[in-house]
Amino acid sequence: MQIPDRPAKIRMHDVMPRFNPKEDDVSLFLVLFERQAKIMNIGAENQVVQLISLLPPDIFQLIAREPGEDAKKYDYVKALLLQ
């Protein structure tokens, strides 16, 4: 049995389902996302990237239309999604 040199990389979309706007409540989804990000030690600078991997294309495009620096900030994106 061989032990890997580095631990396996676990990504957010491996442990959380994708957001479905027709069935899921966005505020509850974000609470679960934030809890999982904390457990996984995902820094604030990487949270938007991880969140985007869980969003459908129409919501991702909404974020992509925002100014670049704002679109990198989790709190800004969260406020945008909660509107």
Residue frames as qw, qx, qy, qz and C-alpha x, y, z in Angstrom:
[[0.000, 0.889, 0.458, 0.000, 0.00, 0.00, 0.00],
 [0.441, 0.231, 0.014, 0.867, 1.39, 3.35, -1.03],
 [0.153, -0.767, -0.420, 0.461, 0.70, 6.51, 0.97],
 [0.404, 0.786, 0.225, 0.410, 0.30, 9.64, -1.17],
 [0.480, 0.115, -0.206, 0.845, 2.80, 12.47, -0.72],
 [0.150, -0.063, 0.170, -0.972, 0.07, 14.99, -0.18],
 [0.341, 0.330, 0.763, -0.438, -3.51, 14.67, 1.01],
 [0.225, 0.484, 0.725, 0.435, -6.30, 14.43, -1.52],
 [0.064, 0.023, 0.015, -0.998, -7.74, 17.79, -2.48],
 [0.085, 0.560, 0.815, -0.120, -11.41, 17.98, -1.53],
 [0.007, -0.176, -0.253, -0.951, -13.40, 20.55, -3.43],
 [0.371, 0.114, 0.405, -0.828, -16.64, 22.14, -2.33],
 [0.695, 0.186, -0.275, -0.637, -18.64, 20.56, -5.14],
 [0.468, 0.126, -0.874, 0.036, -17.49, 17.15, -3.85],
 [0.170, -0.176, -0.811, 0.531, -19.23, 17.67, -0.51],
 [0.277, 0.436, 0.380, -0.767, -22.18, 19.96, -1.30],
 [0.470, 0.528, 0.682, 0.190, -24.95, 19.68, -3.87],
 [0.182, 0.213, 0.304, 0.911, -25.31, 22.31, -6.58],
 [0.208, 0.346, 0.392, -0.827, -27.76, 25.13, -5.91],
 [0.078, 0.414, 0.796, 0.435, -31.14, 24.64, -7.61],
 [0.109, -0.025, 0.129, -0.985, -33.05, 27.97, -7.66],
 [0.560, -0.236, -0.477, -0.635, -36.35, 26.18, -8.30],
 [0.770, -0.351, -0.532, -0.035, -36.08, 24.03, -5.17],
 [0.626, -0.194, -0.408, 0.635, -33.51, 25.56, -2.81],
 [0.199, -0.963, -0.178, 0.033, -33.68, 28.61, -0.57],
 [0.546, 0.636, -0.238, 0.491, -30.67, 30.80, -1.36],
 [0.266, -0.757, 0.371, -0.468, -30.24, 32.08, 2.21],
 [0.886, -0.331, 0.302, -0.121, -30.21, 28.55, 3.64],
 [0.886, 0.371, -0.026, 0.276, -27.87, 27.40, 0.88],
 [0.284, 0.755, -0.315, 0.501, -25.43, 30.21, 1.74],
 [0.584, -0.637, 0.376, -0.334, -25.55, 29.33, 5.45],
 [0.971, -0.064, 0.223, 0.056, -24.66, 25.73, 4.60],
 [0.690, 0.602, -0.122, 0.384, -21.95, 26.89, 2.21],
 [0.044, -0.809, 0.369, -0.455, -20.38, 29.13, 4.86],
 [0.779, -0.470, 0.365, -0.196, -20.40, 26.34, 7.43],
 [0.954, 0.175, 0.145, 0.197, -18.78, 23.93, 4.99],
 [0.459, 0.753, -0.207, 0.423, -16.20, 26.54, 3.96],
 [0.357, -0.757, 0.417, -0.355, -15.27, 26.98, 7.62],
 [0.916, -0.226, 0.328, -0.043, -14.94, 23.22, 8.15],
 [0.861, 0.369, 0.135, 0.323, -12.78, 22.95, 5.03],
 [0.456, -0.608, 0.096, 0.643, -10.66, 25.98, 6.03],
 [0.464, 0.554, 0.412, 0.555, -11.40, 27.79, 2.78],
 [0.274, -0.325, -0.142, 0.894, -10.07, 31.31, 3.07],
 [0.284, 0.729, 0.329, -0.528, -12.19, 34.34, 2.22],
 [0.118, 0.601, -0.471, -0.634, -10.13, 34.91, -0.94],
 [0.068, 0.109, -0.924, -0.360, -11.22, 31.51, -2.32],
 [0.344, 0.318, 0.750, -0.467, -14.85, 31.39, -1.23],
 [0.526, 0.559, -0.016, -0.641, -16.33, 33.00, -4.36],
 [0.318, 0.409, -0.783, -0.344, -14.47, 30.55, -6.61],
 [0.039, 0.044, 0.983, -0.175, -15.82, 27.63, -4.59],
 [0.398, 0.438, 0.505, -0.628, -19.33, 29.10, -4.49],
 [0.454, 0.512, -0.334, -0.648, -19.43, 29.63, -8.26],
 [0.167, 0.208, -0.942, -0.205, -18.73, 25.94, -8.79],
 [0.116, 0.293, 0.897, -0.311, -22.09, 25.23, -7.10],
 [0.322, 0.538, 0.238, -0.741, -24.21, 27.74, -9.01],
 [0.636, 0.512, 0.560, 0.140, -26.19, 27.32, -12.23],
 [0.488, 0.210, 0.309, 0.789, -24.99, 29.25, -15.31],
 [0.016, -0.795, -0.356, -0.491, -27.60, 32.01, -15.15],
 [0.517, -0.848, -0.079, 0.088, -26.58, 32.96, -11.62],
 [0.709, -0.243, 0.214, 0.627, -22.89, 32.65, -12.44],
 [0.367, 0.496, 0.355, 0.702, -23.43, 35.06, -15.35],
 [0.259, -0.913, -0.245, -0.200, -25.07, 37.55, -12.98],
 [0.641, -0.665, 0.112, 0.368, -21.91, 37.55, -10.86],
 [0.654, 0.080, 0.356, 0.662, -19.68, 37.76, -13.96],
 [0.195, 0.776, 0.332, 0.499, -21.37, 41.04, -14.96],
 [0.436, -0.887, -0.092, 0.123, -20.25, 42.71, -11.73],
 [0.185, 0.877, -0.423, 0.129, -17.01, 44.72, -11.51],
 [0.736, 0.273, -0.592, 0.184, -14.00, 42.40, -11.19],
 [0.133, 0.310, -0.665, 0.666, -12.89, 43.42, -7.71],
 [0.592, -0.172, 0.284, -0.734, -16.44, 43.23, -6.33],
 [0.888, 0.101, -0.303, -0.329, -17.04, 39.82, -7.90],
 [0.561, 0.279, -0.705, 0.332, -14.08, 38.45, -5.92],
 [0.145, -0.265, 0.576, -0.759, -15.55, 39.48, -2.54],
 [0.194, -0.275, -0.942, 0.010, -17.74, 36.86, -0.90],
 [0.040, 0.493, 0.565, -0.660, -19.78, 39.37, 1.11],
 [0.265, 0.381, -0.235, -0.854, -20.54, 41.36, -2.05],
 [0.333, 0.029, -0.831, -0.445, -21.59, 38.25, -3.97],
 [0.114, -0.334, -0.882, 0.312, -23.67, 37.05, -1.03],
 [0.175, 0.485, 0.307, -0.800, -25.54, 40.38, -0.89],
 [0.317, 0.278, -0.520, -0.743, -26.10, 40.18, -4.64],
 [0.289, -0.100, -0.932, -0.196, -27.58, 36.68, -4.35],
 [0.075, -0.413, -0.771, 0.479, -29.84, 37.67, -1.47],
 [0.195, 0.210, -0.062, -0.956, -31.44, 40.56, -3.41]]
